[in-house]
Amino acid sequence: MAEVTAAMVKSLRETSGAGMMDCKKALAASDGDMDKAVEYLREKGLAAAGKKADRIAAEGVVATLVQNDKKAVIVEINSETDFVARNEIFKEYVSQVAKQLLNSQVSNAEEFLKEKWALDTSKTVEEELSTKISVIGEKLTIRRFERLESDGIIVDYLHGGGRIGVLVEAKASTVNDEIKEALRNIAMQIAALSPQYLKRDEVSQTYLDSETEILTAQAKNESPDKPDKVIQAMISGRLKKQLKEICLLDQDYVKDGDLTVAAYLAQVAKSANSSLELVRFVRFETGEGLEKKTEDFAEEVKRQISGK
């Protein structure tokens, strides 16, 4: 068997646009024959996937899956366009990924890509992803996921057809429809108002110090002649208002502005004759933090015609 050198892998990668490990595997399978290695990659759909690697995938969907109220996963899978995100093949693939992740032991997307694909163990997750890229014709990315397991209860909520997904975990001495409805209401609140923390105790001192410094500078610029006592009162009031916006339990409850979220949950617990405590939440928004491309329609048509 011919030795597969780094130079051979580099050359094949430049020719095909496929990933380094895929090129190495292709060369090994073809006994170092470059032409056969290219054919191997094309047959596996990996060369076509590689050519799309430099495109921006900032659309897509967030999916959630909850099993018996005790175990859940939330995953974001990106595509290049929202049109593909509505494609039935893509949606079915996202569902399959969520099902596999629910029972997987991996801790991040990189590890998950190396795992065997549950529906065809002759492939890895990465190879199945490459196949889907070839079929759908856009770059796809399994960007992130999080799993929750609980002795209490987990509920999920999807907004905008998967544009935003939320998981909420809570402890309750009684779990009934009233409790579940309340937690879904909270999940909707999280989707809408995007809190950063569950409660004030979770806010780091580093964050508080940084915000205090910023608010101090703002207050002194706005009111340079006011005494320090007044400035400190302004800073305290603004910081309190900011914490109310970013801490879920302190937020005004969206369905009743006279209540905070904490007060609403206490009201529900009393009505249901149950204890009720939020443990944590996870909120994913599609494309959050990713650069979105500006689509040039004429350029896109030319690209499709040329097959590039």
Secondary structure per residue as TSV (DSSP state, phi and psi in degrees):
chain	resnum	aa	ss	phi	psi
A	1	M	-	360.0	133.2
A	2	A	-	-68.0	144.5
A	3	E	-	-74.1	134.7
A	4	V	-	-94.8	111.9
A	5	T	-	-95.5	163.3
A	6	A	H	-61.7	-35.4
A	7	A	H	-65.5	-37.6
A	8	M	H	-65.5	-43.5
A	9	V	H	-61.6	-44.3
A	10	K	H	-61.7	-43.5
A	11	S	H	-63.8	-44.2
A	12	L	H	-67.2	-36.6
A	13	R	H	-63.1	-42.8
A	14	E	H	-67.4	-33.9
A	15	T	H	-73.0	-43.6
A	16	S	H	-97.8	-26.5
A	17	G	-	80.1	4.6
A	18	A	-	-79.1	167.9
A	19	G	-	-70.4	160.2
A	20	M	H	-60.3	-47.1
A	21	M	H	-66.5	-35.7
A	22	D	H	-65.5	-39.3
A	23	C	H	-65.5	-41.6
A	24	K	H	-61.8	-43.4
A	25	K	H	-65.1	-40.6
A	26	A	H	-64.6	-41.5
A	27	L	H	-67.0	-37.6
A	28	A	H	-65.8	-41.0
A	29	A	H	-69.9	-24.8
A	30	S	T	-106.9	15.3
A	31	D	T	55.6	37.5
A	32	G	T	82.3	0.3
A	33	D	-	-78.1	115.3
A	34	M	H	-62.5	-44.1
A	35	D	H	-64.0	-42.9
A	36	K	H	-67.1	-33.9
A	37	A	H	-64.5	-39.5
A	38	V	H	-63.8	-43.0
A	39	E	H	-61.2	-41.6
A	40	Y	H	-57.7	-47.1
A	41	L	H	-64.2	-40.0
A	42	R	H	-65.4	-41.1
A	43	E	H	-62.6	-36.9
A	44	K	H	-81.8	-7.0
A	45	G	T	78.2	10.9
A	46	L	H	-82.5	-32.1
A	47	A	H	-65.5	-44.0
A	48	A	H	-63.2	-37.3
A	49	A	H	-65.5	-40.8
A	50	G	H	-62.1	-36.8
A	51	K	H	-63.9	-19.9
A	52	K	T	-96.5	2.5
A	53	A	T	-63.6	-27.1
A	54	D	T	-91.7	2.6
A	55	R	S	-80.3	161.9
A	56	I	-	-96.1	121.6
A	57	A	-	-109.4	96.7
A	58	A	-	-123.6	3.4
A	59	E	-	-98.2	-155.6
A	60	G	-	114.3	-155.1
A	61	V	E	-143.6	159.6
A	62	V	E	-107.4	132.6
A	63	A	E	-120.9	148.6
A	64	T	E	-127.9	153.1
A	65	L	E	-146.8	125.9
A	66	V	E	-120.5	132.4
A	67	Q	E	-115.4	116.8
A	68	N	T	54.5	29.5
A	69	D	T	63.7	4.9
A	70	K	T	-116.5	-22.2
A	71	K	E	-136.5	136.6
A	72	A	E	-152.9	158.8
A	73	V	E	-139.2	146.8
A	74	I	E	-128.5	133.6
A	75	V	E	-139.7	143.0
A	76	E	E	-112.5	124.4
A	77	I	E	-121.5	125.1
A	78	N	E	-100.0	149.8
A	79	S	-	-129.6	175.3
A	80	E	S	-80.5	-32.0
A	81	T	-	-130.6	153.4
A	82	D	H	-71.9	-19.4
A	83	F	H	-61.5	-46.7
A	84	V	H	-65.6	-34.4
A	85	A	H	-61.0	-21.8
A	86	R	T	-96.3	-1.6
A	87	N	-	-69.1	136.1
A	88	E	H	-64.8	-36.2
A	89	I	H	-63.4	-43.7
A	90	F	H	-64.2	-44.8
A	91	K	H	-64.1	-38.0
A	92	E	H	-66.2	-40.4
A	93	Y	H	-62.8	-43.8
A	94	V	H	-59.2	-42.2
A	95	S	H	-61.4	-41.4
A	96	Q	H	-64.7	-41.0
A	97	V	H	-62.7	-44.7
A	98	A	H	-60.8	-41.9
A	99	K	H	-62.6	-41.2
A	100	Q	H	-69.5	-41.4
A	101	L	H	-63.6	-31.2
A	102	L	H	-56.7	-35.8
A	103	N	H	-109.9	5.0
A	104	S	-	-77.4	158.9
A	105	Q	-	-107.5	0.5
A	106	V	-	-71.0	157.6
A	107	S	-	-109.5	-9.7
A	108	N	S	-152.8	171.0
A	109	A	H	-65.6	-35.1
A	110	E	H	-62.6	-43.2
A	111	E	H	-66.6	-38.7
A	112	F	H	-62.7	-38.9
A	113	L	H	-61.0	-27.6
A	114	K	H	-84.6	-13.4
A	115	E	S	-70.6	153.2
A	116	K	B	-67.1	139.6
A	117	W	-	-73.4	121.6
A	118	A	T	-60.2	-31.6
A	119	L	T	-85.2	-10.3
A	120	D	-	-160.3	91.2
A	121	T	T	-71.8	-1.1
A	122	S	T	-76.5	-10.9
A	123	K	S	-114.7	159.1
A	124	T	B	-91.8	169.1
A	125	V	H	-60.2	-38.7
A	126	E	H	-64.0	-39.6
A	127	E	H	-68.4	-37.7
A	128	E	H	-66.9	-38.5
A	129	L	H	-60.9	-43.0
A	130	S	H	-62.2	-38.6
A	131	T	H	-62.4	-43.4
A	132	K	H	-65.6	-36.5
A	133	I	H	-60.8	-42.4
A	134	S	H	-66.5	-39.6
A	135	V	H	-70.8	-45.5
A	136	I	H	-81.2	-32.3
A	137	G	-	88.3	16.5
A	138	E	S	-136.5	157.0
A	139	K	-	-66.2	131.9
A	140	L	-	-123.0	145.2
A	141	T	E	-139.2	127.5
A	142	I	E	-83.6	99.7
A	143	R	E	-83.2	-48.8
A	144	R	E	-161.9	159.9
A	145	F	E	-156.5	163.6
A	146	E	E	-148.3	137.8
A	147	R	E	-109.9	144.4
A	148	L	E	-125.2	139.7
A	149	E	E	-129.6	138.9
A	150	S	-	-144.4	147.5
A	151	D	S	-84.2	-11.7
A	152	G	S	-97.2	-116.5
A	153	I	E	-141.4	142.6
A	154	I	E	-122.7	132.8
A	155	V	E	-123.4	157.4
A	156	D	E	-126.9	164.5
A	157	Y	E	-154.0	134.1
A	158	L	E	-118.1	135.8
A	159	H	E	-120.3	141.2
A	160	G	T	63.3	39.7
A	161	G	T	66.5	24.2
A	162	G	T	104.8	10.5
A	163	R	T	-68.1	-37.2
A	164	I	E	-130.0	137.3
A	165	G	E	-129.3	145.6
A	166	V	E	-138.2	139.4
A	167	L	E	-118.8	139.1
A	168	V	E	-128.9	128.7
A	169	E	E	-110.5	138.1
A	170	A	E	-144.9	161.7
A	171	K	E	-110.8	135.8
A	172	A	E	-148.3	138.2
A	173	S	S	-73.5	-23.2
A	174	T	S	-132.2	130.4
A	175	V	-	-114.0	111.6
A	176	N	-	-137.9	-176.1
A	177	D	H	-61.7	-34.8
A	178	E	H	-65.4	-42.2
A	179	I	H	-66.0	-44.6
A	180	K	H	-63.0	-41.4
A	181	E	H	-63.4	-40.5
A	182	A	H	-62.5	-42.1
A	183	L	H	-69.1	-34.1
A	184	R	H	-68.5	-35.5
A	185	N	H	-61.0	-40.3
A	186	I	H	-67.5	-39.3
A	187	A	H	-61.0	-40.0
A	188	M	H	-63.6	-39.3
A	189	Q	H	-62.4	-42.9
A	190	I	H	-62.5	-42.4
A	191	A	H	-60.9	-41.5
A	192	A	H	-77.5	-42.0
A	193	L	H	-108.2	-6.0
A	194	S	-	48.3	59.4
A	195	P	-	-65.4	152.1
A	196	Q	S	-94.9	-24.1
A	197	Y	B	-135.4	158.4
A	198	L	S	-76.2	-48.2
A	199	K	S	-145.8	169.9
A	200	R	G	-64.6	-30.2
A	201	D	G	-60.1	-23.0
A	202	E	G	-84.0	-13.7
A	203	V	S	-73.1	125.4
A	204	S	-	-72.9	152.5
A	205	Q	H	-64.6	-32.3
A	206	T	H	-59.7	-44.5
A	207	Y	H	-62.8	-45.6
A	208	L	H	-62.5	-42.8
A	209	D	H	-64.4	-42.0
A	210	S	H	-64.1	-46.9
A	211	E	H	-66.1	-37.6
A	212	T	H	-62.3	-40.0
A	213	E	H	-63.6	-43.5
A	214	I	H	-65.5	-46.4
A	215	L	H	-65.4	-33.6
A	216	T	H	-63.8	-45.9
A	217	A	H	-62.3	-41.9
A	218	Q	H	-61.4	-47.8
A	219	A	H	-63.5	-39.9
A	220	K	H	-70.4	-33.7
A	221	N	H	-69.3	-37.8
A	222	E	H	-74.6	-37.5
A	223	S	-	-134.5	67.6
A	224	P	T	-64.4	-22.3
A	225	D	T	-94.5	-5.1
A	226	K	S	-78.6	147.4
A	227	P	-	-67.1	158.4
A	228	D	H	-56.5	-35.7
A	229	K	H	-61.2	-40.9
A	230	V	H	-70.3	-41.9
A	231	I	H	-59.2	-44.9
A	232	Q	H	-63.6	-36.6
A	233	A	H	-66.4	-39.4
A	234	M	H	-62.9	-45.1
A	235	I	H	-62.5	-45.8
A	236	S	H	-60.4	-43.5
A	237	G	H	-65.9	-41.6
A	238	R	H	-69.7	-39.1
A	239	L	H	-65.9	-40.3
A	240	K	H	-61.4	-42.9
A	241	K	H	-64.1	-40.9
A	242	Q	H	-65.8	-42.3
A	243	L	H	-64.1	-34.0
A	244	K	H	-64.4	-31.4
A	245	E	H	-79.0	-32.7
A	246	I	H	-99.2	-11.0
A	247	C	B	-103.9	118.0
A	248	L	G	-53.7	-50.3
A	249	L	G	-64.5	-23.3
A	250	D	G	-90.2	-14.0
A	251	Q	S	-64.2	151.0
A	252	D	E	-67.4	134.8
A	253	Y	E	-69.9	127.1
A	254	V	T	-64.4	-27.6
A	255	K	T	-89.3	-7.6
A	256	D	E	-157.1	95.4
A	257	G	E	-63.1	-12.0
A	258	D	E	-79.9	-10.2
A	259	L	E	-116.4	146.1
A	260	T	E	-83.7	169.6
A	261	V	H	-61.3	-41.2
A	262	A	H	-60.4	-42.8
A	263	A	H	-67.5	-38.6
A	264	Y	H	-61.8	-45.4
A	265	L	H	-64.2	-38.3
A	266	A	H	-63.7	-38.6
A	267	Q	H	-64.5	-43.9
A	268	V	H	-65.4	-43.0
A	269	A	H	-60.3	-42.2
A	270	K	H	-64.5	-43.2
A	271	S	H	-64.1	-37.5
A	272	A	T	-88.8	1.4
A	273	N	T	53.7	50.2
A	274	S	S	-144.1	156.4
A	275	S	-	-83.2	152.4
A	276	L	E	-152.3	118.4
A	277	E	E	-136.9	125.7
A	278	L	E	-73.4	137.3
A	279	V	E	-102.1	-49.6
A	280	R	E	-167.1	168.0
A	281	F	E	-144.4	157.0
A	282	V	E	-129.9	131.5
A	283	R	E	-128.7	121.3
A	284	F	E	-114.1	134.4
A	285	E	E	-120.0	130.2
A	286	T	T	-56.5	129.1
A	287	G	T	75.4	6.4
A	288	E	T	-57.2	120.8
A	289	G	T	83.8	-3.2
A	290	L	-	-96.4	148.5
A	291	E	-	-74.5	129.9
A	292	K	-	-96.5	136.5
A	293	K	-	-80.2	150.0
A	294	T	-	-92.3	115.3
A	295	E	-	-77.1	126.4
A	296	D	-	-102.6	104.2
A	297	F	H	-61.7	-43.1
A	298	A	H	-62.2	-41.1
A	299	E	H	-66.6	-37.5
A	300	E	H	-64.6	-41.5
A	301	V	H	-63.4	-44.4
A	302	K	H	-61.3	-39.9
A	303	R	H	-65.0	-40.8
A	304	Q	H	-67.2	-39.3
A	305	I	H	-65.0	-40.6
A	306	S	H	-80.3	-12.5
A	307	G	T	77.2	16.6
A	308	K	-	-101.0	360.0
